């Protein structure tokens, strides 16, 4: 129920973000601001987890935090719903039929490319996220290391946002994303060589991944908004909702598959919780932490290398849309 509700809120929220500006660079700033707010909230979560873990009454502490957190979350969502309005010139211009609108998404070559990239990318990210607690406990030998590792990722990711916004004005969005995908792939390979006691090296690699991930978190949603413009030029409709629904579906499908996959592979490897792991189980943990995500990222990078919507091409799309609007 919780994840269904957050998805029901997240899809229109993301969709509204895509239509707040038509400008190629302004979209980077919009999604950069959103990512910054999300990152700050994520860091607050780590502080909460620390407070709960160090409490003499973890359940009571969790309840005391959860109630006001739920109230603030609900109030924020209601505030967004009341204050974020669809642009008047976009109202009534969505797809008339969800099935035909969905077909339009699949007919769009740029959208098909991003659907594949998001699926592969999230398959790798979700595998790392699921396996991280096991990896830190049994490979690094420090179960508590998962908090500084995830915290390092988010802090560096947030700090990198201004850098990516600046670079986004100098380089193509596609070029930046491809470069950072390659960097993340290299970092993932490094993680497969982590051994017990190598927490500083792990934190260094995660910091590099966080800096690169900041680019993908800011630039990829901006590219999504650009892709929707190409659909408007072809169909005369604005379909932010169905486009972001499709991208959400691809990402969440990957997350579901990765959770099941990790569980099945761990069981087949002979992994047993809270005991010293045999070499086969340790190898499997390293494989899941590095090998599988590496293959996912390499495949996603290869697919995204064929994405061809450049800044110049998008400028032509916007010019054509403005001419159409001027003609009534």
N, C-alpha and C positions, 0 to 999 in steps of 0.2 A: 504494500500500500504506500509506504514511504517513497520508494523509488518511482512508482507510477505517478505519484503526486509531483515529485520534483521534475520528472520528465514533462508532465503536463504544463508545468510552469516554465521550464527551461526552453522548450521549443518556441513559444511565442516571444519569450524574452530575447532569445538569440535573433529571432526573425526581425523584431523591432530594431535591434542594433544594426542590422544590415541595411535598413532603409533610412537611418537618421542622416546620412550624408551620401551624396553621389560622388564626392571627390575621392580620387584614387589614394591620396596620402592621408586625408582626414580619417578614412576608415581605419588606417593603422592606429591612429591616436585613440579612436573610440574603443577599439578592441584591446588596445594597450591599457587603457584606463580600467576596463572591465577585468582584465587579467590581474592588474595590480590589486584591485579590491578583493578579488578571489584569493590571491596569494596571501594578503594580510589576514583574511579570515582563516585560511588554512594554518598559518603560523599560530593563530590564537588557539586552534584545536590542539596543537602540540603542547601548549601551556596547560590546557585543560587536562589532557591525558596525564601530564606530569603531576598535576595536583591530585588527580584521582589515585594514581599509583602510589603516591606518598602519603595518602590519607589513612588514618586508623579505621575509618569507616568508608571504604570506597563506594559502596552502594548508596549510602546516604549523601556523600559528596556529589556523586553523579546525579542524583535526583535534584539536589539543590542547584546544580549548574544547569541541568536540562530544562527545568521549568522556565527560568528567565530567558535562556537561549531560544527556546521554542517561541516564546512571546516576541522576542526581537526579530526572529526569522519571519514569523507570520506578519508582523507589522511592516517589515521591509518589503515583503512580497505584495502586500496590499498597497503600500505606497507606490511601488513600481507600477502596479496595475492602474492606479488612479492617475499617475503623473505621466507615464509614457504612452503617448497617443500615436496611432497610425497617421501618417501624413495624409492630409485631406485629398491631395491629388492621386494617392494610391488607393483610396477607399473604393470598394466596389469593383476593383480590377483584378481580383484573384481568379483562380481557375474555377469554372462553373461546376465541374465534376471532379471529385478527388481521384478517380481512376484515370481520367484523361490527363489530369495534372501530373499524376505519377508517371504516366507514359512520356510526358514532355520532359521530365527529369531524366529518364533513361535515354531519351533521344538526344540529349545534350552531351556532346563528347567530353566537354570540360567537367560536367557533373559526374559522368561515369568514371572518369579518371580519379576524381577526388573521392568518390565512394570506395574505390579499390584501395586508394592510399590510406584513407581513414581506417578501413577494416584491418589492413595489414599493420598499420602503426599501432592501433589500439590493441591488437592481438599481442604485439610485443610488449607494450607498456603494461597491459593488464597482467601478463605473465610475470613480469618483474615485480609488480605490486603484490601479487599473491604470494610469490616465493620469497620475497624480501625477509619476512620474519623468520622463516626457516633457515635461510642463508646466513643471516647474522648469528643465529643461535648455534647452528651446527658447523658452519664453515669458518666464520670469524671467531666463534667461541664466545660471543658476547650478545646475549639476547637483547640487552638494553640499547645496543648500537643502532637499532632500527629507527629510533627517534632522532638522534643526531644526523643520520644519513638522510632521512626524509626532510628534516628541518633544513639541512644544508641545501638540498635540491631547491626547496621553495624560496629560501632567502636569496640564493644566487639568481634564481629565475626572476624574482621581482626586481632585484638590483640591475639586471641586464635589460629591462624593458626600455629605458631611455636610450640605451645604445642601439637597440634594434629599430627604434623609431627614427633615430638619426640616420642609420644605415639604409633604412627603407626609403629615404629621399634620394639616395645616391645610387642604389642598385635595384635591379628588378626583384620583385617579390619572389618570383620563381627561383631565381639564382640564390637568394638568401636561404630559402627553405631547403634547396638541394644541398647546399654547403653544410647546413646544420644537421641534416639527416646523415650525411657522411660522417660528421664528427661524432654523433651519437652512436653510430655503428661501430666506430673505432673504440669508443669508451666501453661499449658493451663487451667487446672482445677482451679489453683489459680486465673487466670484472671476472671473467672466467679464470683468471690467473691469481685471484685473491686467495690467500691462505689465512690460517689462524694468526692473529696478532697484527694483521695488516690494515687495521682500521684507518690510520692516517692516509694510506694510499687509496683506500676505498672512498674516503671523504673527498680526496682530491679529484678522483674520477667522477664522482657524483656532482661535484661543483662544476666541472666542465660540462657535464650533461645538463645541469640546470641552466647554465648560460645558453647553451644551444637550444634547450627546450623552450626558453623564453621567446625565442624567435618564432618557433612553430605555434606557440600559444597566441601570439599577437598577429602574425602575418597570415597564417592559414585561414582564420575566420574572415580576414579582410579579403583574401582571394575568393572565398565563398560568396561574398557580397558582389564582387566583380562578375562572377559567373552568372549570378542571377540576372544581371543586366543583359547578358547575351540572350537569355531566355525571353526577356521583355522585348528585345528587338525582333525576335523571331515570331513571338505569339501575340504581342501587344498586351500581355497580362503581367501582373506582379505576383510571384508565387514564393515569397520568402518562406511561408509556413511549410509548404510541402517539400521544399528543398531542404530546409533544416530538419524536418521530420525524417527525410531519407538519410541524411548524414548521421542523425542521432541513432537511427535504426542500425546502420552499419557499425557504428562504434559500440553500441550496447550488445549487438550480436557477438562481436569479437570478445567483449568482456565476459559474456556468459560462456562462450566456448573455452576461453583460456582457463577459467576457474575449474571447469570440468576436466579439461586436459591435464592441468597440473595435478589434480587429485588422483587421476587414473595412473599417470606416469609415476608419481611418488609411491603409490601402492605397489605397482609392478616392480619397482626397484628394490623393494624390501625395506623401505623406510618405516621406522617405528618411532613414535614421539617419545621424547624425554629419556632417550638412551644414547649411548655412544654409537654413531653410525658406522656401518662397514664401508669399505672403499667404493662399492657399487652405488650405495645411496649418496655418498658425498659427490661422486662423479655426476650423478643425476641432478643433484642440487646445483652444481656449477653449470651443467648443461642448460637447465631451465633458467638460470639467472643470466647466462650469457649466450649460449649457442642458439636457442630458439628465438629469443628477441633479435639477435643479430640477423638471422635469416629473414625474419619478418621485416626488419628495417631495410635490409638490402633489397628485398623484393619491392617494398614500398618506394624506395628511392629510384629503382629502375622504372617503375610505373610512372612516377611523377616526372621523370626526365622527359617524358613524352608530352607533358602539359605545355601548351603553346600560347596561352593567353598572356601576352606581354602588356606593358604599360601603353605602348603605341597602339596595339590592337584594341585595348579597352578604351582609349581616347576616341578611336573611330566609332566604337559602339555608342559611347555617350554622345558624340556629335550627331550621329544618326538619330538617336532618341530625341535629342533637343530639336532637331529639324522637324521631326514628326510632331512633336508637341506644339511647335510654333505654327504648324499648318492646321492645327485643330483636330 
